[in-house]
Each structure stands twice: as C-alpha cells, then as structure tokens.
Amino acid sequence: MSTLRGVGVSPGRAAGPVVLVHDRLPEPALGPEPADPAAEAERIRPAAQEVAAELQDRAARASGDARAVLEVTAAMATDPSLLAAAEQAVRDRRLPAPRAVFEAAAQFAEALAAAGGYLAERVRDVEDVRDRIVARLSGVAVAGVPATSTPSVLVSRDLAPADTADLDPEMVLALVTEEGGPTSHTAILARSLGIPAVVAARGALTTGAAGARVDGAAGTVELVAEPLTPEAAARAENRWHGSGTTSDGHRVKLLANVGSPAEAGAALDAGAEGSGLFRTEFCFLDATSEPTEARQREAYAAVLRPFAGKPVVVRTLDAGADKPLPFLDVDAEPNPALGVRGLRVAFDRPDLLDRQLAAIVAAAEDTGAEVSVMAPMVATPDEAAWFAERARAAGAARVGVMVETPAAALCAGEILSEVDFASIGTNDLAQYTCAADRMIGALAALNDPWQPALLRLIAMLGEASGAQDKPVGVCGEAASDPLLAGVLAGLGVSSLSMTAAALPSVGTSLAEHPLKTWRRAAEEAASAPDADQARLRARAILEDAEPSATQADRGNR
C-alpha cells in the first residue's frame, strides 16, 4: 500500500499483522452537574490511589527502565497539586469528577509542554495518568494495548510509557508510532526490551493497513493490505563475548547507562564492561530537602557495589529549571532548556556539589568500583576547569565533563586540556545543534543521531581526543544503534554506553569490520547531506566490505 519513513529508534526487522492501539479515552462530558459537589470531589483521591497502587504493583514485578517508568507514573497519579486542582474544579465549577480531572491534567500538560526539554517529556505521562483516573471514575476500561493471541506489529499515535513497559517481546514484533521522538520513554523502553521500533511515522494510523514490515534501524515502515505472516525480529547472531573490539582488535569499551541498583545488576548480566553513565538523580527526585552526605553515600554505594573492580562514570546532579527539585528552589524560566541547569546550578550552590562529590568519593572507597566523576552541561573551558578543581579537591581520581552543547564541541581541545576525559550526550547535543525540541514529534528527524552536523561535531571531538590522548565516549541513545556505534568508533570515540539490552547486538556489529572500514563509513556518513543519506552511505561501505568471520571471532576473544 505505502512505505512511510519515520525515525528508527530501536534496531531490528520484523513483519506481521497490524494491531491498532487506541490509547486515548473520549473526552469526558461537561455535565450533568453533580447533585452533591462535595461528595463528587471526594471520589477523585480514592480513584487516583487505586491507579497508583496498580502501577506500583506492576513496578514491583518489573526491573530496569520499565520499573523506573512505572514508579514515576505511579507517583504522578497521586500528585497533590493535580488532585487538588481537580477537586477544586468540582466544588467551584460543579464539574463531574472525570471532567475535572481531565481539565486539571490539561493545565499541567500545557505548562510542561511550554517549558520544553525534560519537563515536556512528562506530558505523555500526565496524559496516561489522566486517562487511567478518568477511566476509574467513569467505570470503563482504560484504553491501551489490546490482548492478542498472535504476534503482531503495534501501531499507535504514541504508546503510553506505562503500557510500553509491560509489552511482551514474544508477542510484540515491532512498534510504530505517529508521534514521539528518539528520546521518548516509548523509544527508550523499546530499546531496553529489544523490540524494533519506528517513531514519528506520520500517517501510520490512517492507511487501513492489515500488515506491516518494520525496519527499526532504517526507520521505514512498509504497510500492506493483507495481514502478513508473523516474522520475528531479525537480529544479528550474537557472537559477542563481553569485550568491545573491531574485527582487527581495536578496543572500544562497551558500557551501560544505569540509574538504580536494579539497572546495575541488569547491566552486568548483559555483559557490560562497566558503566559510562551513572545518573545520580534517583537519590534526589522525591526529596523535599537535600539528602545528607551520608544518605547519598549509602545510595550511591548500592549502585556501585556490583561494579567492584570495573569502571563507572558518575554524573553529578543534572537538575535545574528543566528538571526541578523541591529543595533547589530554582526560579521559573521562559526557556528552561537554555537556563540554569546541570553544572550551572552548582555555580550558585557550590556546597551542594561539594557534598555530592564527597559522597561519591566515599562510596567508591566503600565498594571498590573504579569511579570517575563528570559534570553535565559544561559549555566552556573555564567551567570545565572550575569543576575539575573542586572534584580533585574532593579526592576524585578521574574527572571529566559531558559534551552536550555545540560550544563544548567547538572548544574540545581547550576543554580536554582541563580534564581527563569527555563523554558526549548525543540527545542534548542533537537538540541544541539543530534547535529542535527532542520531544516534539514533528521535529524528530532533526534529532536523528545520524544528522551530519552532529556527526561532524563528534568528529571534532574525536580529533581532539587523539591529539591529547584523552578518551572521548558516547553515553547518549545513539550508542544503542549497532550500525551507528561502529560509525562513532570510526569518528574516534573510545567507549559506548547504552541501555543494557543493546550490548550484544552492538558488540556483534562492531566486531564485523576492522577499524579502517568503520572509519570509511564514518567519513561517508559525516559528509552526507542529510540523516537518511548518512545511513545509506555508511551501510553501502559496509556491504562492499565483506566481513571476515575469522576476524570477527578473533576480535571477540
């Protein structure tokens, strides 16, 4: 019938019958007015608590990214401000409870969307919570993934994160959404589950297709009139044995992104050589006051302990106007993504950073993990030097920075002269390079990590790395793409940190070609006019260069 092009966010190929996911309830009616507004308002909190309890039960049975998403959604269901606004609308405007929840959630979602960045990522969670509470109040089933007895391709406007977390990879061959972006919760969860996925495939819901062929690496969806026989996702035969190398033995460390003790265990089970990004925000998210140094030390140690003897890069607190925390008391900003965030928060609160650094260093001593620390949102060499001085004073053995802005990439040489290493956050670097909010589906193509402008900035970092013999890694979602991972190695990246589920396919892909071939593929991709051509050119180089099974096997030993 037709072929749609979106953004591939989880690699693999699959085909099968289409199942449409209708993920939104109809808008609740404005009336009739409740006879007893006080009693009607009192229905809201119990319904929200039932929703939260159900999500918490699901979280308890999950792990890793899925557990984290379900816990966040459960907490949002009982947000005091949301529930108070809904109750007030019932009492003051005599709205039915379902309509009051709908309107209160709409106000929250609008404010988050206007803030952009991290806060905009929460809009889909608010809509999901809204629909679940409204369904409870209305006595109807919540919309979501329908039960199916046949492995199928799910096609949706934008699948709710809490529903994505529960998907069975044996029954869900692939995901296709009309909205979303490469860093949405749906995309991240699809990668962690190993399900091929394409987002921002406009028109997928309106074609009336009965079958679909999905290529999660190329970002294409072929829709056909007949229901196709299910074909499980085509994945590379994993010949990876836990050490990242090209076929000629060039080392590229393969690491995992973690943010909780459960994710640390999953990373090691998947064969990670360590962690290239330990997110410390989990220790702060629910805190109404700054956690004590002792509390932080204990929390970090729980994550670091499984990595005894292995490298772990710990990112200091990444918060601010874009990721507000109650105790920070950061002023509202017209554009939080461009405001006081990441390391910038510490400039006015250096004692906050010093206490965290002390806790990280102490946790490293407690656990035997080989800990490095890095700061988020560094833009200038002076900022890098400021952080390095404080981190070394706290006793940190290795100090680095995240490169998330074009300014940092353009000053790569000067910044590396101040620190021991750098790590590229491709999600933010793509967003800032193309001036495109990564949570807006219509701009998803601009946040494609294959954008040549992004690849050229990474090449500059690779050159600076080689000139100073200081490592530069990637800890953004781009590292999870098996083809792009090799291209990044060809650009000079020395480590790749990703979701644990992606490690085997990335390791296998990396080992299929020697470094010189990956370098040729990287040169072709970076010189392309657009992201689609970058993929095609890189793939053409690899197809022309026959991989050697002997070399691949040798590189994996």
Steps between C-alpha positions, in 0.01 A plus 500: 500500500767752605837543664536755779822644628537592865789490744639159587552488876552128568679284242376174352259391228162333540178440308150399599134593531421851622325562830382857551537642850235758592677657793264781595156504653233729358495843661272488808172690481455838669183387674267425660587700808545286812216521752754501784826670388675422829427128469598505132833663584568234763493230227817630338771408751391137552493449124849650466630283786362188331679595179825563689474169686447309175802666340714435809406131488613487138821684590578244771490225235717694255866606493732752336348769279153344519494514878622860505230614256222323689614649832508852355151455354367364831637800689346737248154342548485632858667836438342728763482805273327309222242344733437827685439683171251234390314505833481879488350486150223270627418717799525841332380424146277200576677285242462122504810337651624347168479838326670676789796260488517540123517881520745508793734264313470711185625806690796304634583356158483842336740647754746212458489520121567873511803443723658271243794265555476249785168637624341454157596132522250468787198604289434147379519374859244760612265396218540135594424567868203718401347225288546237769332712768220606265438136409473407868259782572290417193491127563652409162810312394806713441607522139826326423659204328230247406551134584609293200578133450713558190840671489430839345632844408350766727407828332408793724483878515748493791496203733473580869831434679330289768350279229831472315668381820273192510541387140593138434777486234375157398159641404600850388710470186549874452367842601397783269381837631387815319645728766789491745871542457822302540527586871137444597419241766343280232826500302717434804280214618485343153880492492520352849252226399675433170187579293558665158332841500439797271359829632368811324363286213221737401195343343553152648156498666300624203605260223274212601790258458461143619869414500834674543870444446713707738870580484593660830851592384402664170185660644269362230153348527354316200123475534307238303135411454526136611587378852855368468621177655684592818877511460693547819745787518808434294795557729866439441636171627669602819862395498589751768693379802504809716793698363439778248739477204502550126595196293868604499511529878452876550345545845177689552366457853133398508334634812147544637300800615362443852299692755405245767628180665265292281643654183853434624420130535335487158803669343743242636269213405506633142880503496576869550866580560391769744278808494563807289214691660378461857213746544488620860159673479318200651637604838340846475172461310263451795698707749339812649841594643852424385596141591778491757851404394461172691171422324654572161803286580276206589284540187796528262673202660195281429544567128880489497543180701423258212766683292788425741820503294324645195491856364199718579452861389279683752319809376443767760149633555329588172212721611380857479211687342459219244502229771371678811567364848307640798803588710686682222244783484605594145314796354259441211659569163351577156715228341629249758693300239722807454506603863659416833540124474766236557830638626359853482294428812822438693650841420261660750498194730859366503444340841229279345752373244775458761280282720401284205861460387600398853222241508600359159867468598407333829263257324779408259728420795222293658442287191823464306348631177739696275307826516540808282281809536369729230294817491196553276435802277853636477535768230843661546857410600467724809199299617690176445796634701271618782342156531830315470655701783213422738480134400874444548489683833232252607730210413360392162758296310371578150299806400306562181218697345198433286496659155138597437537837331657601168715748695665216692561302180654803328732554799578130539878545509494768768246311709692171483812680617318569828361150564584132454219400264175609339172325433259606228131528587366459147137564599560857616780567252262417213224713653721805539680457169177498299299725736228233513320393817559128514151429634312652205409228252495739205870574566610141559699487176715791620585305814602195300851411627604440137475872426828590324540819706502290817744249350736780400503638853577151632782474245651820644489343846663186363784705353554683828498167682772362276711815521506496881471125554198554722193279452168624367193277535132512412231444763197616300239277341699507173732237649215244490485496118727213383584664168551847646711358784764389250484836324559674834805281553616605155465865606741443788268407787668258743203383708127455450249496786144387434194319629601152614279319248691655208844373604504162318382637164740797519790276598427258216464777243818677609701180460389440140743752346850637561552855620605622154163396357310670781706813435403496133135455596531790746653730237220421255229553762642831625530636145140413408239773443243357743439225755341257254794527263742463791347163587492385139860600431631332814308181424628499141861511620441205730318296236791548261745386768436133566539432874730217594352246740851407605584861577171552683553193713859601576387852598248359745742275686 
